[in-house]
């Protein structure tokens, strides 16, 4: 756990002085106060995260798509066969997925990380191998993974983030791929928010009413079987779990990609590099990261709001407001990629727009 412990030790909350300076500077720019709405909040937030105002430009960005399979797929929670995970990995590497198209539009390189695909993958440019196992166990029958495996996956995400930042990335975007991973996401979100499975379990890649009802039942079953309901401490539902409890919950009902994304987020926060979160899988992972250190949320931007109900629950728990709400439910990092240019624009405004004094523009009388 040395890598994880080192990373957690480096995380700091937003700097209050930088926040105040950014807020004050925004109020002096040649525009009515507050006229850029949420974009002003984004720039101020990034100043606090970076510890300096104005904050550095969050570019270049890098997208990491963490791929893994899930044992709970055997319970019929998805209409898609499990081999789609490995097939989509090949599609990412060939440049044929929606994430690739959106990444090309934003000028963002794509890295695919195998943390638990159910088969061995051939070496390929853009593919990083951090395989923890050949898919998780069925979380509805017992723990999806061991705590040691959860830590290994967390540290895999940390190492991926470190490598991307070492090669110049100044903004990290989360991506995911794994048939069945919305079931694990719903279980994690239910555990970390205290909401019932029915409130946070969506239809994933598209399921009918009967399958959805079964999926809700399986999420409830996974929480009960793993001893994560009933006599939970108050901290569990508040999202302020002790690290050991957070790791146990992650291992019980999470996926390898959830753990890796949580580590990816933690590493960005430790380096004061902003992390743009994608959809419900990233939201579930961010709940884990925030349970390990609540200050991590100061370094996150919610790229979008997924139509998955659990994503709204996760964002509310994290206190994050999404930039884009386009009824997306694809994953892969697509929502984060769409949001990145908006994040850059928000920072550019704070860095480059003239003040009333410098531009010789008369300010509105008080």
C-alpha positions in Angstrom: 0.0 0.0 0.0 3.0 2.3 -0.2 2.0 4.0 -3.4 -1.5 4.6 -2.1 -0.3 5.9 1.2 2.2 8.2 -0.5 -0.5 9.6 -2.7 -3.0 10.2 0.1 -0.3 12.0 2.1 0.1 14.5 -0.7 -3.5 15.6 -1.1 -4.4 19.0 0.1 -7.8 20.9 0.1 -8.4 23.9 -2.0 -6.3 26.9 -1.0 -8.6 29.6 0.5 -6.3 32.5 -0.5 -6.2 31.4 -4.1 -10.0 31.0 -4.1 -10.5 34.5 -2.7 -8.0 36.0 -5.2 -9.7 34.3 -8.1 -13.2 35.4 -7.0 -12.0 39.0 -6.5 -10.3 39.0 -9.9 -13.4 37.7 -11.7 -15.4 40.5 -10.2 -13.0 43.1 -11.8 -13.2 41.7 -15.3 -14.9 43.6 -18.1 -18.3 42.0 -17.7 -21.2 42.2 -15.3 -20.4 40.2 -12.1 -21.6 36.7 -12.3 -22.4 36.9 -16.0 -20.4 33.8 -16.9 -22.4 31.8 -14.5 -21.1 28.3 -13.7 -17.9 29.0 -15.7 -16.9 31.5 -13.1 -17.3 28.9 -10.4 -15.1 26.4 -12.5 -12.3 28.9 -12.9 -12.4 29.8 -9.2 -12.5 26.2 -8.2 -9.5 25.4 -10.3 -7.6 28.3 -8.8 -8.2 26.9 -5.3 -7.2 23.4 -6.4 -4.0 24.6 -8.0 -3.2 26.9 -5.1 -2.6 29.9 -7.4 -4.8 32.5 -9.1 -5.2 32.5 -12.0 -4.8 28.7 -12.3 -2.7 27.1 -15.0 -4.5 26.2 -18.2 -5.8 22.6 -17.9 -4.2 21.5 -21.1 -3.0 19.3 -22.6 -5.5 16.8 -21.3 -5.3 13.0 -21.3 -8.1 10.4 -21.3 -7.6 7.1 -19.7 -10.2 4.4 -20.4 -10.0 1.7 -17.7 -11.4 -1.7 -18.9 -12.5 -4.7 -16.8 -15.1 -7.4 -16.7 -17.6 -8.3 -13.9 -18.6 -11.7 -12.5 -22.1 -10.3 -11.8 -22.7 -10.3 -15.6 -23.6 -14.0 -15.2 -26.8 -12.9 -13.3 -28.2 -11.5 -16.5 -27.9 -7.8 -15.6 -27.0 -6.7 -19.2 -28.3 -7.7 -22.6 -24.8 -7.4 -24.0 -22.5 -10.4 -24.0 -19.3 -10.1 -21.9 -17.0 -10.4 -24.9 -18.1 -6.9 -25.9 -15.6 -5.6 -23.4 -12.6 -7.0 -25.2 -14.1 -6.1 -28.6 -14.6 -2.5 -27.5 -11.0 -2.3 -26.2 -9.9 -3.3 -29.8 -12.3 -0.6 -31.1 -10.7 2.0 -28.9 -7.2 1.0 -30.0 -8.3 1.1 -33.6 -9.8 4.6 -33.1 -13.3 3.6 -34.0 -15.3 4.4 -30.8 -17.3 7.5 -29.9 -14.6 8.4 -27.3 -12.0 8.4 -30.1 -14.1 10.7 -32.2 -14.7 13.1 -29.3 -11.1 12.9 -28.2 -9.9 13.8 -31.8 -12.3 16.8 -31.7 -10.8 18.0 -28.4 -7.2 17.1 -29.3 -6.9 14.6 -26.4 -4.9 11.4 -26.6 -6.5 8.2 -25.5 -4.9 5.5 -23.3 -6.6 2.2 -22.7 -5.8 0.4 -19.5 -6.5 -3.3 -18.9 -7.1 -3.7 -15.2 -9.4 -6.8 -15.4 -10.6 -7.8 -18.9 -11.6 -11.5 -18.8 -9.1 -12.5 -21.5 -5.5 -11.7 -22.3 -5.0 -8.8 -24.7 -2.2 -8.6 -27.3 0.3 -5.8 -26.9 -0.8 -2.7 -28.9 0.1 1.0 -29.1 -2.0 2.9 -26.6 -2.7 -0.2 -24.4 -1.3 -0.4 -20.9 -1.5 -3.7 -19.0 -2.2 -3.5 -15.3 -4.4 -6.6 -15.2 -5.4 -7.4 -11.6 -7.5 -10.4 -12.5 -9.7 -11.9 -15.3 -12.8 -10.1 -14.2 -14.2 -9.8 -10.7 -16.1 -12.4 -8.8 -19.9 -12.2 -8.7 -20.6 -9.5 -6.2 -24.0 -10.8 -5.5 -22.5 -14.1 -4.1 -19.7 -12.5 -2.0 -16.9 -10.0 -2.4 -16.1 -9.0 -6.0 -12.4 -8.9 -5.1 -10.0 -9.1 -2.1 -8.9 -5.9 -0.4 -5.4 -6.5 -1.7 -6.8 -6.6 -5.2 -8.7 -3.4 -4.6 -5.5 -1.7 -3.4 -3.6 -3.1 -6.4 -6.2 -1.6 -8.7 -6.1 1.7 -6.9 -2.4 1.8 -7.3 -2.6 0.9 -11.0 -4.8 4.0 -11.5 -2.3 6.1 -9.6 0.6 4.8 -11.8 -1.3 5.5 -15.0 -2.0 9.1 -13.8 1.6 9.6 -12.8 2.8 8.4 -16.2 0.4 10.7 -18.1 1.4 13.7 -16.0 5.1 12.9 -16.5 4.6 13.1 -20.2 2.9 16.5 -20.0 -0.8 16.0 -19.1 -2.2 18.9 -17.1 -5.8 17.7 -16.9 -7.0 14.1 -16.5 -10.2 12.7 -17.9 -11.7 9.5 -16.6 -13.0 6.8 -19.0 -14.3 3.3 -18.5 -15.4 0.1 -20.3 -16.9 -3.0 -18.8 -20.1 -4.9 -19.5 -22.0 -5.0 -16.2 -20.2 -2.1 -14.6 -23.4 -0.1 -14.0 -24.5 -2.8 -11.6 -21.4 -2.5 -9.5 -21.7 1.3 -9.8 -25.2 1.2 -8.4 -24.1 -1.0 -5.5 -21.2 1.3 -4.6 -23.4 4.4 -4.9 -26.1 2.8 -2.7 -23.5 2.0 -0.1 -21.7 5.3 -0.1 -24.9 7.5 -0.2 -27.2 5.3 1.9 -29.9 5.4 -0.8 -31.9 2.4 -1.7 -30.9 0.3 -4.7 -34.1 1.3 -6.5 -33.2 5.0 -6.3 -29.7 4.5 -7.8 -30.0 1.6 -10.3 -30.6 2.6 -13.9 -30.9 0.7 -17.2 -27.3 0.8 -18.2 -26.8 0.0 -21.8 -30.5 -0.5 -22.2 -32.6 -3.2 -20.4 -36.3 -3.9 -20.3 -38.5 -3.5 -17.2 -38.1 -7.1 -16.1 -34.4 -7.0 -16.3 -34.2 -3.7 -14.5 -36.3 -5.1 -11.6 -34.0 -8.1 -11.4 -30.9 -5.8 -11.5 -32.3 -3.8 -8.6 -32.8 -7.0 -6.6 -29.2 -8.1 -7.4 -27.8 -4.8 -6.2 -29.8 -5.2 -2.9 -28.6 -8.8 -2.7 -25.0 -7.8 -3.2 -25.1 -5.2 -0.4 -26.8 -7.7 2.0 -24.6 -10.7 1.2 -21.5 -8.6 1.8 -22.7 -7.2 5.1 -22.9 -3.6 4.0 -26.4 -3.0 5.2 -28.3 -3.0 8.5 -25.7 -2.2 11.2 -23.6 0.2 9.2 -22.0 3.1 11.1 -23.4 6.5 10.4 -20.3 7.5 8.5 -21.0 4.9 5.8 -24.1 6.6 4.5 -22.5 10.0 4.8 -19.6 9.2 2.6 -17.1 9.9 5.3 -16.0 6.3 5.8 -12.8 5.4 7.4 -10.2 4.3 4.8 -10.4 0.7 5.9 -14.2 0.6 5.6 -14.0 2.3 2.2 -11.6 -0.3 1.0 -13.8 -3.1 2.3 -16.9 -1.7 0.5 -14.9 -1.2 -2.7 -13.6 -4.7 -2.6 -17.1 -6.1 -1.8 -19.2 -4.5 -4.6 -16.8 -2.6 -6.9 -15.1 -3.4 -10.1 -11.4 -3.3 -11.0 -12.1 -0.2 -13.1 -13.8 1.6 -10.3 -10.8 1.1 -8.1 -8.4 2.2 -10.8 -10.4 5.3 -11.6 -10.5 6.1 -7.9 -6.7 5.9 -7.8 -6.5 8.0 -11.0 -8.6 10.7 -9.3 -6.5 10.6 -6.1 -3.3 11.0 -8.0 -4.6 14.0 -9.9 -5.6 15.6 -6.6 -2.2 14.9 -5.0 -0.5 16.6 -8.0 -3.0 19.5 -8.0 -4.0 18.5 -11.6 -7.7 18.8 -12.2 -9.7 15.6 -13.0 -12.8 15.8 -15.2 -15.2 13.1 -14.2 -17.3 11.3 -16.8 -20.5 9.5 -15.9 -21.9 7.1 -13.4 -18.9 4.8 -13.2 -16.6 7.8 -12.5 -19.1 9.1 -10.0 -19.1 5.8 -8.1 -15.3 5.8 -8.2 -15.1 9.4 -7.0 -17.2 8.4 -4.0 -14.6 5.9 -3.1 -11.8 8.4 -3.6 -13.6 11.0 -1.5 -14.1 8.4 1.3 -10.4 7.9 1.3 -9.8 11.7 1.5 -12.7 14.2 1.3 -10.3 16.9 0.0 -10.2 15.1 -3.3 -13.4 16.6 -4.4 -11.8 20.1 -4.5 -9.8 18.9 -7.5 -12.7 17.3 -9.5 -14.9 18.8 -12.1 -18.1 16.9 -13.0 -18.0 16.8 -16.8 -21.7 15.9 -17.3 -24.8 14.4 -15.7 -25.7 10.9 -16.9 -29.3 9.7 -17.2 -28.3 6.9 -14.8 -30.1 7.9 -11.6 -27.1 6.8 -9.5 -25.0 9.5 -11.1 -27.2 12.3 -9.8 -27.0 10.8 -6.3 -23.2 10.5 -6.5 -22.9 14.1 -7.7 -25.1 15.4 -4.9 -23.1 13.5 -2.3 -19.9 14.9 -3.8 -21.2 18.4 -4.0 -20.4 18.7 -7.7 -22.4 20.5 -10.4 -22.2 18.9 -13.9 -21.2 21.1 -16.8 -23.1 19.2 -19.5 -26.6 17.6 -19.3 -27.3 16.0 -22.6 -28.9 12.7 -21.5 -25.7 10.8 -22.2 -25.3 7.3 -20.9 -22.4 5.9 -23.0 -19.4 6.2 -20.7 -15.9 5.8 -22.2 -15.1 9.3 -21.1 -17.4 11.0 -23.7 -19.0 13.4 -21.3 -15.7 14.4 -19.8 -14.3 15.0 -23.3 -17.2 17.3 -24.2 -16.7 19.3 -21.1 -12.9 19.8 -21.4 -13.1 22.8 -23.9 -15.6 24.5 -21.5 -13.2 24.0 -18.6 -10.4 25.5 -20.7 -12.6 28.4 -21.7 -13.4 29.1 -18.1 -9.8 29.3 -17.1 -8.8 31.3 -20.2 -11.4 34.0 -19.3 -9.9 34.4 -15.8 -6.4 34.5 -17.3 -6.9 36.7 -20.3 -9.9 39.0 -20.0 -9.0 42.6 -19.1 -10.1 44.3 -15.9 -12.1 47.5 -16.0 -9.0 49.4 -14.8 -6.6 47.9 -17.4 -9.0 48.3 -20.3 -10.2 51.8 -19.3 -13.8 50.7 -19.2 -16.2 52.5 -16.9 -17.6 50.1 -14.3 -21.3 50.1 -13.3 -21.9 52.4 -10.4 -22.3 50.7 -7.1 
